[in-house]
Amino acid sequence: MDAEFPPGRPVSANGIELVVHDAGDGPAIVLLHGFPELAFSWRHQVRELVAAGFRVIAPDQRGYADSDSPDDHRDYSMRTLVADVVGLLDGLDIGEATIVGHDFGGMVAWHCAVYAPDRVAAVASLCTPHGPRGRTDIVESYRHRYGPSHYMTTFQEPGMAEAVFEADLERTFGSMLRGVGVSLRDFRSLPDEVQALPIGLFVGDPPLFGLPVVSSDELQIYVDAYRRSGFRGPLSWYRGLRRTWEEAEGVDMTIDKPSLLIQAADDYFLAPDQPDKTDRFATRLRRHVVADCGHWIQQERPAEVNALLLDWLRGRESDDQ
């Protein structure tokens, strides 16, 4: 593990144990990683936030690394994942925290402000916008829009993606954790046999993205963690999306908390030029777009992300006036 990244320790939360990396003193910030990542993905932010006077808590979330990984994918809905965060705050005797998430972790962060607003001082998301419950669940929406070979659809089949990802973990993460690469338009212009690969976007040959955003030593941390845990837990988050949609029926998704959305200009998965409703459903929102940056934003452009986070955190008092 990186010498500057705090070691993990188990904390009981919501009936399971999460491995938590905890450092610093001051107002609490919880950092929630995305798929298929680790708390370690926040290594560049932890040191800066601690130096700025915050207590930083970065869990390996449910299903990841050495945290508990329930078998039933229905135990990975957003309500359950929010309950994990609340349980973590309870276990650490923290009343309120700023919740920051990336990718799937951004979705959890937004839902913390919806389902547990009394525990959320503010919410920030990297890449992931926020909005209302759709007329259909997100998997069905992607199936309708992009067809049966889209990864959101193929991830629903137990065992299929696990087998591809786990066959060669060095290749999987070496292909995936890269910077600016293909755009959605670029991908749609590739040969049909590439587009039809169920998860070809993630494990391309050659890689479809740009330069690595991790060193060889950092890459090995991901490989070692997933060699222990496998991909079933992380993929269960996708398989729990239907339950997330069901549980959100009738819920007001409006958030009245200081909010921040930082997007990456060249994010393939969550492109900022796609319309979203975050401005309508996060009523106290700041938005920024980081130029020349792909999806793994806090690892590819840590200095820019840290500056935006710290500026927002320090400016919150004026937002509240």
ZAMARGU-4260 file (C-alpha; in steps of 0.2 Angstrom, whole numbers, plus 5000, padded with zeros to 4 digits):
<rodrens>
0) 5000/5000/5000 | 5006/5018/4996 | 5016/5024/5011 | 5005/5040/5012 | 4989/5031/5011
5) 4982/5026/5028 | 4980/5008/5032 | 4963/5000/5033 | 4954/4993/5048 | 4937/4985/5050
10) 4922/4995/5056 | 4905/4987/5059 | 4892/4996/5048 | 4874/4991/5044 | 4877/4972/5049
15) 4893/4970/5039 | 4911/4975/5041 | 4919/4988/5030 | 4938/4990/5028 | 4940/5009/5031
20) 4955/5020/5028 | 4954/5035/5041 | 4966/5049/5043 | 4966/5067/5050 | 4956/5078/5062
25) 4943/5091/5059 | 4926/5091/5049 | 4923/5073/5042 | 4923/5069/5023 | 4918/5052/5017
30) 4926/5047/5000 | 4916/5034/4991 | 4925/5025/4976 | 4917/5019/4960 | 4918/5003/4949
35) 4929/4994/4948 | 4940/5003/4961 | 4945/5004/4979 | 4947/5017/4993 | 4965/5018/4986
40) 4958/5027/4971 | 4957/5042/4983 | 4975/5042/4988 | 4979/5059/4979 | 4964/5067/4988
45) 4967/5060/5006 | 4984/5068/5009 | 4978/5085/5002 | 4962/5085/5012 | 4970/5079/5028
50) 4983/5093/5026 | 4969/5106/5024 | 4962/5101/5041 | 4949/5088/5037 | 4946/5070/5044
55) 4945/5059/5029 | 4936/5042/5029 | 4938/5031/5013 | 4930/5014/5014 | 4932/5000/5003
60) 4913/4998/5000 | 4902/4983/5001 | 4908/4969/4990 | 4925/4977/4987 | 4942/4971/4992
65) 4942/4964/5010 | 4925/4972/5015 | 4911/4960/5017 | 4902/4954/5001 | 4885/4948/5003
70) 4879/4935/4990 | 4862/4942/4986 | 4863/4956/4973 | 4847/4963/4980 | 4858/4968/4995
75) 4867/4981/4984 | 4853/4993/4982 | 4856/5012/4985 | 4846/5012/5001 | 4857/4998/5007
80) 4873/5007/5002 | 4867/5023/5010 | 4863/5013/5026 | 4881/5007/5025 | 4887/5025/5025
85) 4876/5029/5040 | 4882/5014/5049 | 4900/5019/5046 | 4897/5036/5053 | 4888/5028/5068
90) 4903/5016/5071 | 4915/5031/5070 | 4904/5042/5081 | 4902/5055/5068 | 4886/5065/5067
95) 4887/5073/5050 | 4899/5072/5036 | 4902/5079/5018 | 4900/5065/5006 | 4910/5064/4991
100) 4909/5050/4978 | 4916/5046/4961 | 4907/5035/4947 | 4895/5023/4956 | 4901/5031/4973
105) 4894/5048/4966 | 4877/5039/4965 | 4878/5034/4983 | 4884/5051/4988 | 4868/5059/4980
110) 4857/5046/4988 | 4864/5049/5005 | 4858/5067/5003 | 4841/5060/4998 | 4839/5045/5011
115) 4849/5052/5025 | 4849/5071/5024 | 4852/5073/5043 | 4869/5065/5041 | 4875/5075/5026
120) 4883/5092/5028 | 4886/5093/5009 | 4888/5082/4994 | 4900/5081/4980 | 4901/5070/4965
125) 4914/5067/4952 | 4907/5062/4935 | 4890/5056/4940 | 4875/5068/4938 | 4859/5067/4949
130) 4841/5067/4944 | 4824/5059/4946 | 4818/5041/4946 | 4816/5036/4928 | 4801/5028/4920
135) 4811/5012/4918 | 4826/5006/4928 | 4843/5011/4921 | 4847/4994/4915 | 4832/4993/4904
140) 4835/5011/4898 | 4852/5007/4892 | 4846/4991/4884 | 4834/5001/4874 | 4846/5014/4870
145) 4862/5004/4866 | 4856/4986/4863 | 4859/4969/4871 | 4879/4970/4870 | 4880/4986/4881
150) 4890/4982/4897 | 4876/4988/4908 | 4865/4974/4901 | 4878/4960/4900 | 4884/4963/4918
155) 4867/4957/4923 | 4872/4939/4919 | 4880/4931/4934 | 4897/4924/4930 | 4900/4930/4913
160) 4909/4947/4916 | 4917/4939/4931 | 4925/4926/4920 | 4932/4939/4908 | 4938/4951/4921
165) 4946/4938/4932 | 4955/4928/4918 | 4969/4941/4917 | 4968/4954/4931 | 4984/4963/4925
170) 4977/4965/4908 | 4960/4970/4915 | 4966/4984/4925 | 4980/4989/4913 | 4967/4991/4899
175) 4955/5000/4910 | 4964/5013/4922 | 4969/5024/4908 | 4966/5042/4903 | 4958/5051/4888
180) 4954/5038/4874 | 4939/5034/4863 | 4923/5045/4864 | 4906/5037/4862 | 4906/5043/4844
185) 4923/5035/4841 | 4917/5019/4849 | 4902/5018/4838 | 4913/5020/4823 | 4923/5005/4827
190) 4921/4988/4818 | 4905/4979/4823 | 4915/4964/4830 | 4923/4976/4843 | 4906/4985/4847
195) 4898/4968/4850 | 4910/4962/4863 | 4900/4961/4879 | 4913/4970/4889 | 4926/4975/4875
200) 4925/4993/4880 | 4933/4988/4897 | 4946/4976/4891 | 4951/4981/4874 | 4964/4974/4863
205) 4973/4986/4860 | 4967/4996/4875 | 4954/5009/4869 | 4959/5022/4881 | 4975/5033/4883
210) 4990/5033/4895 | 4989/5024/4911 | 4983/5034/4926 | 4992/5022/4939 | 5010/5017/4941
215) 5015/4999/4939 | 5016/4998/4958 | 4999/5006/4960 | 4991/4994/4947 | 4998/4980/4957
220) 4987/4985/4972 | 4972/4984/4962 | 4977/4967/4955 | 4981/4960/4972 | 4965/4966/4980
225) 4954/4959/4966 | 4964/4943/4966 | 4958/4941/4984 | 4940/4947/4981 | 4935/4944/4963
230) 4922/4954/4954 | 4906/4946/4960 | 4903/4959/4974 | 4907/4974/4963 | 4896/4968/4949
235) 4882/4965/4961 | 4880/4984/4962 | 4874/4983/4943 | 4863/4969/4947 | 4855/4978/4961
240) 4850/4993/4950 | 4833/4986/4947 | 4830/4985/4966 | 4836/5003/4968 | 4823/5009/4955
245) 4809/4999/4964 | 4814/5007/4981 | 4814/5025/4974 | 4796/5024/4969 | 4787/5040/4976
250) 4803/5047/4983 | 4807/5066/4980 | 4825/5066/4974 | 4827/5085/4977 | 4843/5089/4987
255) 4844/5105/4997 | 4862/5104/5002 | 4877/5113/4996 | 4882/5102/4981 | 4896/5100/4969
260) 4897/5091/4952 | 4915/5090/4944 | 4914/5082/4927 | 4928/5076/4915 | 4927/5083/4897
265) 4932/5067/4889 | 4923/5055/4900 | 4916/5041/4889 | 4904/5034/4902 | 4897/5050/4909
270) 4900/5063/4896 | 4896/5080/4902 | 4889/5085/4885 | 4874/5073/4888 | 4859/5082/4896
275) 4855/5079/4914 | 4844/5086/4927 | 4856/5089/4941 | 4853/5108/4941 | 4835/5105/4944
280) 4837/5092/4958 | 4852/5099/4967 | 4846/5116/4972 | 4862/5123/4978 | 4874/5116/4965
285) 4891/5121/4958 | 4897/5113/4942 | 4914/5112/4934 | 4921/5102/4919 | 4940/5097/4919
290) 4947/5099/4902 | 4957/5085/4893 | 4952/5072/4906 | 4944/5055/4906 | 4933/5045/4918
295) 4946/5041/4931 | 4946/5060/4935 | 4953/5060/4953 | 4968/5049/4947 | 4971/5057/4930
300) 4969/5076/4936 | 4972/5075/4955 | 4979/5093/4956 | 4963/5101/4947 | 4951/5090/4957
305) 4959/5094/4973 | 4959/5113/4970 | 4941/5112/4965 | 4936/5102/4980 | 4946/5113/4992
310) 4939/5129/4985 | 4921/5122/4987 | 4924/5116/5004 | 4932/5132/5010 | 4918/5143/5001
315) 4903/5134/5009 | 4901/5146/5022 | 4897/5160/5009 | 4886/5148/5000 | 4875/5146/5016
320) 4873/5165/5019
</rodrens>
